[in-house]
Amino acid sequence: MILMKEQVFKFLKQEYPNLDFDVFYPPEGLGDYSTNIAFILAKQIRGANLSPERLDKPDVLGPNIKKIVEEVIGKLKKEFSKEFEKIEVAKNGFINFYLEPSFLQQQLKSIYKNKRNWGRGNLGRKQTVIIEYSQPNIAKVMHVGHMRSTFIGDTLANTYKYLGYKVIRWNYLGDWGTQFGNLIAAYKLWGDREKVEKNPIETLNKLYVKFHDEMKNNPELGEKGRQEFKKLEEGDKKNRILWEWFRIESIKEFNKIYQILEVKFDTIISESFFEKDLKPLVSELLDKGIAKKSEGAIIIDLEKFNLSPALIQKSDATSLYLTRDIANLKYRISKYKPSKILYVVGNEQSLHFQQLLAISKILNLDKTKLDHVKFGLVLGEDRKKLSSREGKAIHMMELVKEAIEKSRKKIEESNKEYSEVQKEEIPKVVGIGGLKYFVLKEHRNSDIVFNWDEILKPIGNTGPYLQYTYARLKSIMRKSKWFPPLRLRSFRWYIMPNWIGRRFAKINISELKSEQELRIIKQLLDFPDIISNSAKLYSTNNLALYLYELSSRANHYYETVEKLSDYSKRPERNARLLLVETIAAVLKNGLNLLGIEAPERI
């Protein structure tokens, strides 16, 4: 599948291999595609003195350069005579392309035939990408801070898989480190096994908080926690049994949340898995002169990368998160040979990943592309970190349950009749969909201000609006009786293609000729490019915005054309229903990439 934008770029690159130009989507009304190749040509001929500030002047190209640009346009028109209605140079020097209506109409047929897989690609053929996301800590509740990592990581994993990559979804649990020494110390001081068994995460979390509160008045507790972790690293049997118990109970609780959110992982290999590799790793780095001792600790000097020294072993010989990440990186590259590893972790860990990437270069592990997919905070309406009234981080399970309950109330207020199954399922689908979309529609580097009204309202740029749009489109198709019911599946396999082909051939696609219809088809045509950009930029907001704009156009289209559910033999009806069905299919594909369910009835 090659997009028109790519075809234009490839053709121009063949003709002008030494020019560094771009082909892009212009503002609406200025064509379907644009290229700055004319400006680049002008700059090359006139010299570097031609600045972007001159783009608004009518003589930006000049008569001599215009002649060369006319040759460029002539080549383009010859190559793409069927695809473009017109190709012209604007006064600002950009060449604008306007797609031929008949080409768009034929493209709609192609999209429809491939609707379930529209946008899929083989960009990642024979390549593996590891995406690390969610990463909750053992014995602590998953809180709102894990929400962005979980949703962004899941969407990127879906996107890369859609583009043909082998994707390894990795939940790298925090289950090792000094904090576990503190927790073990807290349990030995105040723990009650019966309470932990009844409510493991809540009880363990309270013990951990109590330990830190007590440590303010009794600093000696900190040393006790460090000693307990040292014993854990050295293999103390009692501490190992406690740690394993805490770990198992925590994973059970995490899985309950992931099941509700329909988030899955291929592996949950965590920090503790690399514990056996840490001492040999540190020794190896010392022997090779990569690491050195400093005041009893061991560091890696990163001055040549303009970074502070990386601490890989404390003075008490215990390891750090960075040490475990280095061991993990070596393991991943050796076992999976990925072309890319993405770490979906918040902005506050930027220095850590800068150090890890620098160390990967020192160790010659940088053939695999490593990227920190960072993101901002989730804030309350006071623009502080979202927390409960007591100032504690809000539990993710509580947030999910509240989204479902608020969605349930809104549905009850609608006075629609629902079956018992629908009363149970729809609030879950809409509530969780709204929560996911609220996170994914924002640029990942920006902080987001949490607002329930913005999450669940049925109009505007929200998850429920997209879901309602999809359900509305499917309702139109059901009422139109354009296709036979699902029992068509009982037809013999060799009858179905012929039947559908004959039905399809009768549709006069040229009836879709209004500006509104052609704009929608053009937007459907752009879907694969949106997905490719999502993978390239590690973004989710561009796909979310695309789906919102597509939904807005679909709703406006339905409201401005005659009722499609009314029986009619007018030729326009079948063509319009084909368009509606294709919009619904692309909308569903996009929602699924975001990890959001597309319900056929709401």
C-alpha positions in Angstrom: 0.0 0.0 0.0 1.7 3.2 -1.2 0.0 6.5 -0.3 -0.3 9.3 -2.9 1.8 11.6 -0.7 4.5 9.0 -0.7 4.2 8.5 -4.4 4.6 12.2 -5.1 7.6 12.4 -2.8 9.3 9.3 -4.4 8.8 10.7 -7.9 10.2 14.1 -7.0 13.1 12.4 -5.2 14.0 10.4 -8.3 13.9 13.5 -10.4 15.8 15.7 -7.9 17.8 13.4 -5.6 20.0 16.1 -4.2 17.2 18.4 -2.9 16.0 18.2 0.7 12.3 19.0 0.3 9.1 17.8 1.9 5.6 16.8 0.8 2.9 17.6 3.4 -0.8 18.3 4.1 -1.5 22.0 3.6 -4.2 24.0 5.4 -7.7 23.3 4.2 -8.5 25.1 0.9 -4.9 25.0 -0.3 -5.0 21.6 -2.0 -4.8 18.0 -0.8 -1.0 18.0 -0.7 1.8 20.5 -1.0 5.5 20.5 -1.5 8.2 23.2 -0.8 10.4 21.9 -3.6 10.0 25.1 -5.6 11.2 27.2 -2.7 14.2 24.8 -2.3 15.0 25.1 -6.0 14.8 28.9 -5.8 17.1 28.9 -2.7 19.6 26.7 -4.5 19.7 28.8 -7.6 19.7 32.2 -5.9 21.9 31.1 -3.0 21.3 30.9 0.7 20.1 34.6 0.9 16.5 33.6 0.1 14.9 33.4 3.5 11.5 32.0 4.6 10.4 35.5 5.4 10.1 36.2 1.7 7.6 33.5 1.1 4.7 36.0 1.4 6.1 38.2 -1.4 4.5 37.6 -4.9 7.9 37.6 -6.6 9.5 35.0 -4.4 10.4 32.7 -7.3 11.2 35.3 -10.1 10.8 34.7 -13.8 13.8 32.5 -14.3 13.0 30.2 -11.5 9.3 30.1 -12.4 10.4 28.6 -15.7 12.2 25.8 -13.9 9.2 25.2 -11.6 6.9 25.0 -14.6 9.1 22.2 -15.8 8.7 20.5 -12.4 4.9 20.9 -12.6 4.9 19.6 -16.2 6.7 16.4 -15.1 4.2 16.0 -12.2 1.2 16.4 -14.5 2.6 13.8 -16.9 3.3 11.3 -14.2 0.0 11.8 -12.2 -2.5 12.8 -15.0 -5.2 10.5 -13.6 -4.7 11.2 -9.9 -4.7 15.0 -9.8 -7.2 17.4 -11.1 -4.7 20.3 -11.0 -1.2 21.0 -9.9 -0.2 24.6 -9.5 2.3 26.8 -7.8 1.1 29.4 -5.3 2.4 32.9 -4.9 4.3 31.8 -1.8 6.3 29.3 -3.8 4.6 26.1 -2.7 3.3 23.6 -5.3 -0.3 22.5 -4.4 -1.9 19.3 -5.6 -5.7 18.8 -6.0 -6.9 15.2 -6.3 -9.1 14.2 -9.2 -12.7 13.4 -8.0 -12.9 10.3 -10.2 -9.6 9.1 -8.6 -11.1 9.6 -5.1 -14.2 7.8 -6.0 -12.2 4.8 -7.2 -10.1 4.9 -4.1 -13.2 4.6 -1.9 -14.0 1.3 -3.6 -10.5 0.1 -2.8 -10.8 1.2 0.9 -14.1 -0.5 1.2 -12.9 -3.8 -0.2 -10.0 -3.7 2.3 -11.9 -1.9 5.1 -11.1 -4.3 7.9 -7.4 -4.0 7.2 -7.3 -0.4 5.9 -4.1 1.2 7.2 -2.2 -2.0 7.9 1.3 -2.0 6.5 4.5 -4.0 6.3 6.8 -1.2 7.5 8.0 -3.4 10.3 8.3 -6.6 8.4 11.0 -8.9 10.0 11.6 -6.3 12.7 11.0 -6.6 16.4 10.1 -3.7 18.7 10.0 -4.0 22.5 7.6 -1.6 24.2 7.9 -1.2 28.0 5.0 0.4 29.7 2.7 0.5 32.8 5.5 -0.6 35.2 3.7 -0.5 38.6 5.7 -1.3 41.8 5.1 -4.4 43.8 3.2 -4.0 47.1 1.9 -0.6 46.0 -1.4 0.3 44.4 -1.5 1.2 40.8 -2.4 4.9 40.8 -3.3 7.7 38.4 0.4 8.2 37.7 0.4 4.8 35.8 -2.5 5.7 33.6 -0.7 7.6 30.9 2.1 5.0 30.6 -0.4 2.2 30.4 -2.7 3.8 27.8 0.1 5.3 25.6 2.1 2.1 25.7 -0.8 0.0 24.8 -1.7 2.2 21.8 1.8 2.3 20.5 2.0 -1.5 20.8 -1.3 -1.8 18.8 0.0 0.7 16.2 3.4 -1.1 15.7 1.7 -4.4 15.4 -0.7 -2.9 12.8 2.3 -1.9 10.8 3.7 -5.4 10.6 6.2 -5.3 13.5 6.7 -8.2 15.9 5.8 -6.4 19.1 6.8 -7.5 22.6 4.6 -5.8 25.2 6.8 -5.7 28.3 5.5 -4.8 31.8 8.7 -4.2 33.7 7.5 -4.4 37.3 9.4 -2.6 40.1 10.1 -5.5 42.4 13.6 -4.9 43.6 15.4 -2.1 45.5 15.8 -0.5 48.9 12.0 0.1 49.1 11.5 -3.6 49.5 13.9 -3.6 52.5 11.7 -0.9 54.0 8.6 -2.9 53.4 10.0 -6.1 54.8 11.2 -4.1 57.9 7.7 -2.6 58.2 6.0 -6.0 58.0 8.3 -7.5 60.6 7.5 -4.6 62.9 3.8 -4.2 62.5 2.5 -6.7 59.9 -0.5 -8.9 60.3 -0.5 -11.9 57.9 -4.3 -12.3 58.1 -4.9 -8.6 57.1 -2.4 -8.9 54.2 -4.1 -12.1 52.9 -7.5 -10.3 53.1 -6.5 -7.1 51.4 -2.9 -7.4 50.2 -2.1 -4.3 48.3 -4.0 -1.9 50.6 -2.4 -3.4 53.7 1.1 -3.5 52.4 0.8 0.0 51.1 -0.3 1.2 54.5 2.7 -0.5 56.1 5.0 1.2 53.6 3.5 4.6 54.3 3.7 4.0 58.1 7.4 3.1 57.8 8.2 6.4 56.1 6.1 8.4 58.5 7.8 6.8 61.5 11.2 7.3 59.9 10.8 11.1 60.1 11.0 10.8 63.9 13.2 7.7 64.0 16.0 7.9 61.3 17.4 4.6 62.5 14.6 2.9 60.7 16.2 3.9 57.4 19.3 1.9 58.2 17.1 -1.1 59.2 15.4 -1.0 55.8 18.7 -0.9 54.0 19.9 -3.9 56.1 16.8 -5.9 55.2 17.3 -5.2 51.5 21.0 -6.2 51.8 19.9 -9.5 53.4 17.4 -9.9 50.5 20.1 -9.4 47.9 22.3 -11.9 49.7 19.6 -14.6 49.6 18.2 -14.5 53.1 15.5 -17.2 53.2 12.9 -15.5 55.3 13.2 -12.2 53.4 13.0 -14.1 50.1 9.8 -15.8 51.2 8.2 -12.5 52.2 9.3 -10.8 49.0 7.9 -13.6 46.8 4.6 -13.5 48.7 4.3 -9.7 48.3 5.1 -10.1 44.6 2.5 -12.8 43.8 -0.3 -11.0 45.6 0.6 -7.7 43.9 0.5 -9.3 40.4 -2.9 -10.8 41.1 -4.2 -7.3 41.9 -2.6 -5.7 38.9 -4.1 -8.3 36.6 -7.6 -7.4 37.8 -7.1 -3.9 36.6 -5.5 -5.0 33.3 -8.4 -7.3 32.6 -11.0 -4.6 33.0 -9.0 -2.2 30.8 -8.3 -5.0 28.3 -4.6 -4.3 28.4 -2.3 -7.3 27.8 1.4 -8.0 28.0 3.6 -10.6 26.4 6.0 -10.7 29.3 6.2 -9.3 32.9 9.9 -10.0 33.4 10.8 -7.6 36.1 13.8 -6.0 37.9 14.4 -9.0 40.2 15.0 -11.3 37.2 18.3 -9.6 36.6 19.5 -9.8 40.3 21.9 -12.7 39.5 23.5 -10.6 36.7 24.2 -7.5 38.7 27.5 -8.3 40.5 29.1 -9.9 37.4 27.9 -6.8 35.4 29.5 -4.4 37.8 32.8 -6.4 37.9 32.9 -6.5 34.1 32.4 -2.7 33.9 35.2 -2.2 36.4 37.5 -4.6 34.6 37.0 -2.9 31.3 37.6 0.5 32.8 34.1 1.7 32.0 33.2 2.1 35.7 35.3 3.3 38.6 35.1 3.5 42.3 34.2 6.8 43.9 33.9 7.3 47.7 33.1 3.7 48.2 30.4 3.6 45.5 30.9 2.7 41.8 30.1 5.1 39.0 30.3 5.5 35.2 31.7 8.8 34.1 29.5 10.4 31.5 31.2 13.8 31.2 31.8 13.4 27.5 28.0 13.2 27.1 27.5 16.3 29.3 25.8 14.2 31.9 26.4 13.7 35.6 28.1 10.5 36.7 25.9 7.4 36.7 25.8 5.6 40.0 25.6 1.8 39.5 26.4 0.5 42.9 26.0 2.1 46.3 28.7 2.2 49.0 26.9 -0.6 50.8 27.3 -2.8 47.7 23.6 -2.8 46.8 22.4 -2.2 43.3 20.3 0.6 41.7 17.5 0.9 39.2 20.0 1.9 36.5 22.2 -1.1 37.1 19.2 -3.4 36.6 18.3 -1.4 33.5 21.7 -2.0 32.0 21.4 -5.7 32.7 17.9 -5.7 31.2 19.1 -3.9 28.1 21.9 -6.5 27.4 19.4 -9.3 28.0 16.8 -7.9 25.6 19.3 -7.3 22.8 20.9 -10.7 23.2 17.6 -12.6 23.3 15.2 -10.7 21.0 17.6 -8.7 18.7 15.0 -5.8 18.5 15.4 -3.0 16.0 13.9 -0.7 18.6 13.2 -0.5 22.4 10.7 2.1 23.6 10.5 3.1 27.3 7.1 4.7 28.0 8.0 6.5 31.2 7.2 10.0 32.6 9.2 13.1 32.0 10.7 13.0 35.5 12.9 10.1 34.5 14.6 12.0 31.7 18.0 12.0 33.3 17.9 8.3 34.0 17.2 7.5 30.4 19.8 10.0 29.1 22.3 8.1 31.2 21.1 4.7 30.0 21.3 5.8 26.4 24.8 7.1 26.9 25.9 3.9 28.6 24.4 1.9 25.7 26.8 3.8 23.4 29.8 3.1 25.6 28.9 -0.6 25.6 28.3 -0.6 21.8 24.6 -1.6 22.3 23.3 1.4 20.3 22.7 -0.5 17.1 19.3 -1.1 18.6 17.4 2.3 18.7 16.5 3.2 22.2 13.9 5.9 22.9 12.4 7.4 26.0 8.8 8.0 25.2 8.2 10.5 27.9 5.0 12.2 29.0 3.7 14.8 31.4 1.7 14.7 34.6 -2.0 14.2 35.3 -3.1 17.3 37.3 -6.2 18.1 39.3 -8.2 21.2 38.5 -5.9 23.1 40.9 -3.1 22.2 38.5 -1.3 20.2 41.1 -0.7 16.4 40.9 -4.1 14.7 40.9 -4.7 13.3 44.4 -7.5 12.5 46.9 -8.7 14.9 49.5 -6.1 13.4 51.9 -3.4 14.3 49.4 -2.7 10.7 48.4 -2.4 9.5 44.8 -5.8 8.3 43.5 -5.9 4.5 42.9 -6.3 3.5 39.3 -9.0 0.9 40.1 -11.1 3.6 41.9 -10.7 5.8 38.9 -11.9 3.1 36.5 -14.8 2.2 38.7 -15.9 5.8 39.0 -15.7 6.2 35.2 -18.0 3.2 34.8 -20.4 4.4 37.5 -20.6 8.0 36.1 -21.2 6.5 32.6 -24.0 4.3 34.1 -25.7 7.3 35.5 -25.6 9.3 32.3 -27.0 6.3 30.4 -29.8 5.9 32.9 -30.7 9.6 32.5 -31.1 9.1 28.7 -34.3 7.1 29.3 -33.4 4.6 26.6 -34.5 1.0 26.9 -31.7 -1.4 27.5 -31.5 -5.1 28.1 -29.8 -6.3 31.4 -26.7 -7.2 29.5 -26.5 -3.8 27.8 -27.0 -2.1 31.2 -24.0 -3.9 32.4 -21.8 -3.7 29.3 -22.4 -0.2 27.8 -21.4 1.8 30.9 -18.1 -0.2 31.1 -17.4 0.3 27.4 -18.2 4.1 27.4 -16.6 4.8 30.8 -13.3 3.1 30.0 -13.3 4.4 26.4 -13.9 7.9 27.7 -11.0 7.6 30.2 -8.6 6.2 27.6 -9.5 8.8 25.0 -9.1 11.7 27.5 -5.5 10.6 28.0 -4.7 9.8 24.4 -6.1 12.9 22.7 -3.5 15.1 24.4 0.1 15.5 23.3 2.1 13.2 25.5 4.7 15.8 26.5 2.0 18.1 28.0 0.5 17.9 31.4 -3.3 17.1 31.4 -5.9 18.6 33.8 -8.3 15.9 34.9 -12.0 16.7 34.3 -14.9 14.2 34.5 -17.2 16.4 32.3 -14.6 16.4 29.6 -14.1 12.6 29.8 -17.7 11.5 29.6 -19.7 14.2 27.7 -21.4 12.8 24.5 -20.4 15.7 22.3 -17.1 17.3 21.3 -13.7 15.8 21.3 -14.4 12.9 23.6 -14.4 9.1 23.6 -18.1 8.8 24.0 -18.7 11.1 21.0 -16.6 8.8 18.8 -18.4 5.7 20.2 -21.8 7.3 19.7 -20.9 8.2 16.1 -19.8 4.7 15.3 -23.0 3.3 16.9 -25.1 5.8 14.9 -23.4 4.8 11.6 -24.0 1.1 12.3 -27.7 1.9 13.2 -28.0 3.6 9.8 -26.7 0.5 8.0 -29.0 -1.8 10.0 -32.1 0.3 9.2 -31.2 0.7 5.6 -31.2 -3.1 5.1 -28.5 -2.5 2.5 -26.8 -5.8 3.3 -28.4 -9.1 4.3 -28.2 -10.1 8.0 -25.2 -12.1 9.4 -26.8 -15.4 8.5 -25.2 -14.7 5.1 -22.2 -16.5 6.7 -24.1 -19.8 6.1 -23.8 -19.3 2.4 -21.3 -21.5 0.7 -17.8 -19.9 0.5 -17.8 -19.9 -3.3 -21.2 -18.2 -3.5 -20.4 -15.2 -1.1 -17.7 -13.5 -3.2 -19.7 -13.7 -6.4 -22.9 -12.4 -4.6 -21.0 -9.5 -3.0 -19.2 -8.7 -6.2 -22.4 -8.4 -8.2 -24.0 -6.2 -5.5 -20.9 -4.1 -5.4 -20.7 -3.7 -9.1 -24.2 -2.1 -9.2 -23.1 0.8 -7.0 -22.5 3.9 -9.0 -19.7 5.5 -7.0 -19.6 8.6 -9.3 -22.8 9.7 -7.4 -20.5 10.8 -4.6 -19.5 14.1 -6.1 -20.3 16.8 -3.5 -17.4 18.7 -1.9 -18.5 17.2 1.4 -18.3 13.6 0.1 -15.0 14.1 -1.6 -13.5 15.6 1.6 -14.6 12.6 3.6 -13.1 10.2 1.0 -9.8 12.1 1.0 -9.8 11.8 4.8 -10.3 8.1 4.6 -7.5 7.9 2.1 -5.2 9.6 4.7 -5.7 7.0 7.4 -2.6 4.9 6.7 -0.4 8.0 6.8 -1.9 9.0 10.2 -0.9 5.5 11.6 2.6 5.7 10.1 3.1 9.1 11.7 1.8 7.8 15.1 4.6 5.2 15.0 7.2 7.6 13.8 6.5 10.3 16.4 5.4 7.9 19.2 2.2 9.9 19.4 -1.5 9.1 20.0 -3.0 12.6 19.8 -2.7 12.8 16.0 -4.8 9.6 15.6 -7.3 10.8 18.2 -7.7 14.1 16.4 -8.1 12.4 13.0 -10.9 10.2 14.4 -12.6 13.2 16.0 -12.6 15.1 12.7 -13.8 12.1 10.8 -16.6 11.6 13.3 -17.6 15.3 13.0 -17.7 15.1 9.2 -19.7 11.9 9.4 -22.3 13.4 11.7 -22.6 16.6 9.6 -22.9 14.5 6.5 -25.7 12.4 7.9 -27.6 15.6 9.1 -27.3 17.3 5.7 -28.2 14.5 3.3 -31.6 13.0 2.9 -32.4 10.2 5.4 -30.4 7.1 4.4 -32.6 4.8 6.4 -35.6 5.5 4.2 -36.1 2.9 1.4 -35.3 4.4 -1.9 -34.0 3.1 -5.2 -32.3 6.4 -6.1 -28.7 5.7 -7.2 -27.2 8.1 -4.7 -28.5 6.1 -1.8 -26.4 3.0 -2.4 -23.3 5.0 -3.0 -23.9 7.0 0.2 -24.5 3.9 2.2 -21.2 2.5 0.9 -19.5 5.7 2.2 -21.2 5.4 5.6 -20.2 1.8 6.0 -16.6 2.6 5.0 -16.4 5.5 7.5 -17.7 3.2 10.2 -15.0 0.6 9.4 -12.2 3.1 9.5 -13.5 4.6 12.7 -13.6 1.2 14.3 -10.0 0.4 13.2 -8.8 3.7 14.7 -10.7 3.2 18.0 -9.3 -0.3 18.3 -5.7 1.1 17.8 -6.4 3.4 20.8 -7.6 0.3 22.8 -11.2 1.6 22.8 -14.1 -0.6 22.0 -16.4 0.4 19.2 -20.0 -0.6 20.3 -22.6 -1.2 17.6 -25.4 -0.1 20.0 -25.5 2.6 22.6 
